[in-house]
Amino acid sequence: MHELEYVYAVARIRSNENSLLNADKIEQLINASDYAEALKKLGEIGYDVSNTTDVSEILLREQKKAWDLLVDIAPDKEKLEFLTVRNSFMNLKAALKSFVSGQKADEFLIQPANVPNEVIVKAVTEKDFSILPEYMVDVAKESYEILTQKADGQLSDTVIDKKSLETFLEFAKRLKNETLTRLADFTVAVADMKIAYRAALTGKDKEFLDAALAQCSAVDISLLKRAALDGTEKVIDYIARVGYKEAAELLKESSVAFEKWCDDHIISAVENAKYEAFGFLPLAGYYFAKENEIKTVRIVMAAKENSLAPQIIRERVRRLYV
């Protein structure tokens, strides 16, 4: 599809970028005297807070609004799968766990996702994984067997998470956009860093690391695996050596600070989308920006509910797109 076919879509995105929250609006939430006032201010700065005080519901509305916009304007709907494919894998995990525990999966499934929720639930409950997209079939079968034969929920999650990351990177490469490929590769890399560090902390073996670490270009997983088997200091040393010195120090000192660094880096990676006049990148950039904004609002509102000091909240606030 020709890039010029995105002219209208990008124009709509530019208009909607004006409604993204900036630092001043987030500061209004932080400075609210309590949760109730923060909720009121959230409505004043553009979120739909009608008929509910449940922040989760409010944020779901906001995410749906952003997704509906993309579905409405994207000339090539298939490209949108890149943005939601990981949610489908999360839903697969939820459906499998619900099935083996005898619970209904519906309340645990999320949207948007490129595979309809009902298809995933049907595949699991009827053990007919052939109805899933080809890239999910084998991992669904493997995870089902792990859960039903070994009762190993952690390993089941691990193999799905790995396939989710690999598929996300594969979808990014299909878009033939350097920025999005780099972003996806970074996402896989930081996931591998976290896995390796936690594996070293908990003494996980080579078999676990083989099942967990996903291939990417930003890190060499064979070297990362070796470092994890040698302990946390070796993991930190390797991460610093491949160009992520700040991330290495944060991972060692604070998981909260490390997660913030990861989110900020992703927003930094897609900021150039604001200056692109054509193509899919501005749509993806807007969606990542909106996801990051929603995560920031969730953090602020949870902090207000728990009466945390403004300075502590500011330390956790993510970098914004505007």
FITORDO-514757 format. One record per residue (C-alpha): residue in three letters; x negated, y, z negated. Coordinates in steps of 0.05 Angstrom, whole numbers, plus 5000, padded with zeros to 4 digits. Layout:
N
ALAXYZ
...
***
This chain:
322
MET500050005000
HIS497350685020
GLU495051144964
LEU499351704992
GLU505651314974
TYR504051474902
VAL504652234911
TYR511752264883
ALA509951774827
VAL503852174806
ALA507852824807
ARG512852504759
ILE507152274714
ARG504152974713
SER510953244690
ASN511552724635
GLU504452834611
ASN506853504586
SER511053144534
LEU505352724507
LEU503552904435
ASN497353334425
ALA493053434363
ASP497354004338
LYS503653584339
ILE500253004303
GLU497753504252
GLN504953704239
LEU506552994220
ILE500352934177
ASN502053574139
ALA509253364124
SER510553354050
ASP513252644051
TYR515952084096
ALA522852404104
GLU519953064127
ALA515152704174
LEU521052334204
LYS524652994215
LYS518553294248
LEU517952684292
GLY524752844320
GLU522953574329
ILE516853404371
GLY520752964419
TYR521952264393
ASP529051984390
VAL530451914315
SER538051894322
ASN541951394280
THR535851074248
THR530351184197
ASP526650554221
VAL520150784253
SER519350114289
GLU525950224324
ILE524050944341
LEU517450724371
LEU520650164411
ARG525350674441
GLU519451114460
GLN515650534491
LYS521650314531
LYS522651024557
ALA515351034581
TRP516050344613
ASP522650504647
LEU519351114678
LEU513850694709
VAL518750174735
ASP522850734765
ILE517151094801
ALA511850564818
PRO511750424893
ASP508449744881
LYS511849404821
GLU507048814822
LYS501349264799
LEU505149394735
GLU503848674714
PHE496748884696
LEU499649314640
THR504148774610
VAL500848104623
ARG497748064553
ASN504648154522
SER506947534558
PHE501347134526
MET503347424458
ASN510447194471
LEU507846494489
LYS504346464421
ALA510746684386
ALA515146194424
LEU510545604409
LYS510145774335
SER517645874330
PHE518845204365
VAL514444794319
SER517245144257
GLY524445064278
GLN525645824281
LYS529046234336
ALA523746594376
ASP527847194398
GLU526147664340
PHE518647544350
LEU518347684425
ILE516248364451
GLN517548784512
PRO515448994564
ALA512648344590
ASN511648104661
VAL514547414646
PRO521847444622
ASN522547244550
GLU527946734566
VAL523246384615
ILE517846304562
VAL522846044511
LYS525745554560
ALA518845304581
VAL517045164508
THR523644874484
GLU524544424545
LYS517044284551
ASP517444474624
PHE511344914631
SER511644884707
ILE516745454707
LEU511445924680
PRO506746314726
GLU500945894749
TYR495946264705
MET499846064642
VAL501445334656
ASP495144994633
VAL494045414571
ALA501345314551
LYS500644564556
GLU494044564518
SER496745004463
TYR503044594456
GLU498943964448
ILE494344294396
LEU500344514355
THR504343864360
GLN498643364355
LYS493343724313
ALA497744224276
ASP492144734286
GLY495545414294
GLN489045794294
LEU486045394351
SER492645454390
ASP492446204383
THR485146224401
VAL485745874468
ILE491746314487
ASP488046944467
LYS482146744510
LYS486446614570
SER490147264558
LEU483647654561
GLU481147284622
THR487747404659
PHE487848144640
LEU480848234670
GLU482847824732
PHE488948264743
ALA484648894735
LYS479848654788
ARG485548544837
LEU487349274832
LYS480449454861
ASN479950054815
GLU473150154782
THR476050514722
LEU481149984705
THR476249414717
ARG471349744670
LEU476849854618
ALA479049124622
ASP471848884617
PHE470749324556
THR477149044525
VAL474548334533
ALA467748534507
VAL470248844442
ALA474848244431
ASP468747794438
MET464848234389
LYS470348174336
ILE471047424347
ALA463547314341
TYR462847734279
ARG468747404243
ALA466246714265
ALA459446864235
LEU462847104170
THR467046474164
GLY461945974189
LYS465545754252
ASP462045244296
LYS460045234369
GLU466444874389
PHE470645444362
LEU466445964397
ASP466845584462
ALA474445604456
ALA474746334436
LEU469746754474
ALA472047024542
GLN467347164600
CYS465947894617
SER460148304644
ALA459048764585
VAL456448224540
ASP453047544552
ILE457547064514
SER452146524512
LEU447547014474
LEU453347264432
LYS455146554414
ARG448046404393
ALA447947034350
ALA454446834317
LEU451646154298
ASP445646504267
GLY449746984223
THR452847674220
GLU446348064223
LYS444547724288
VAL451347904317
ILE450448634296
ASP443448644326
TYR445948364392
ILE451748854398
ALA447049434384
ARG442049174435
VAL447049154492
GLY448849894484
TYR454149904429
LYS449950134370
GLU455550564340
ALA460449994347
ALA455649514313
GLU454849964253
LEU462350074247
LEU463949334254
LYS459249194196
GLU461949754152
SER469449814166
SER474349424210
VAL479050034209
ALA473550484236
PHE471549964288
GLU478749904313
LYS479250664319
TRP472750674358
CYS475450154407
ASP481950534418
ASP478351194427
HIS473650884477
ILE479450624519
ILE482651304522
SER476051614540
ALA475251104596
VAL481951294629
GLU481752044618
ASN479552164690
ALA486351904711
LYS489052594694
TYR485152874753
GLU487052354805
ALA492252594855
PHE493951914886
GLY494151174870
PHE495850724812
LEU490650994762
PRO494851594738
LEU500651124722
ALA496150654684
GLY492751234648
TYR499451504626
TYR501650834600
PHE495250714560
ALA495951434534
LYS503051304511
GLU501150644478
ASN495551004441
GLU500251564421
ILE505351074393
LYS499850704354
THR497651374325
VAL504751564304
ARG505550874273
ILE499150974233
VAL501251674210
MET508251464190
ALA505750844152
ALA500851284116
LYS506251794097
GLU510651224072
ASN504951014027
SER503351724005
LEU496251734032
ALA492452384030
PRO492252794094
GLN484652724100
ILE485051964098
ILE490451984152
ARG486252434197
GLU480451934193
ARG485051404224
VAL488351824278
ARG486451614348
ARG483652044403
LEU489352334444
TYR490052374520
VAL492153114521
***
